[in-house]
Amino acid sequence: MMFRRTHSKGRGALAACLLLAAGLVAGSAWADMGVAVVPTQIIYPGQEISPAALKEVEVTNPNLAGGYATRIDEVAGMISQRTLLPGRTIQVSALRQPFAVKRGTTVRLTFAVGSLVISASGTPLENASVGDVIRVRNLDSGVTVSGTVMGDGSVQVMAK
């Protein structure tokens, strides 16, 4: 077989320029992927997450699954439902709001109809966050009622 030598200096330079341009485009695509929040230490289930235990890092893996936290303020103060490892992204689904009422403590029950407001003391039968509907035992009557947890830690009783 006979091979013919061609002048490839121009083609090689062109190929090198194309590869360099592709690398720059890919590099800029990685830079545009955003940031993710990762822990700097192990965070255990049930532990409140402090801002000091977090840092923001650039995302460089294009195959990274979505659903991770992108800002420290959306994670700080939340409660972890899983063990979070240092340097790993934090999935938003692994977080929950802190409990506003805890089982066995005393809370204020309120019931309002028009201008009539009745209040009493009660004991929640479960832990709950703001907006959750829970069962609460009235301490005076022993009756169990359902109500919505309010932002101030009281429970707004529902009408039957």
VENLINRA-V143910 format. One line per field, one symbol per residue. ss: DSSP state (H for helix, E for strand, C for the rest). A space follows every 50 residues. Layout:
# VENLINRA-V143910
ss: ???
This chain:
# VENLINRA-V143910
ss: CCCCCCCCHHHHHHHHHHHHHHHHHHHHHHHCCCEEEEECCCECCCCECC HHHEEEEECCCCCCCCCECCCHHHCCCCEECCCECECCECEHHHEECCCC ECCCCEEEEEEEECCEEEEEEEEECCCECCCCEEEEEECCCCCEEEEEEC CCCCEEECCC
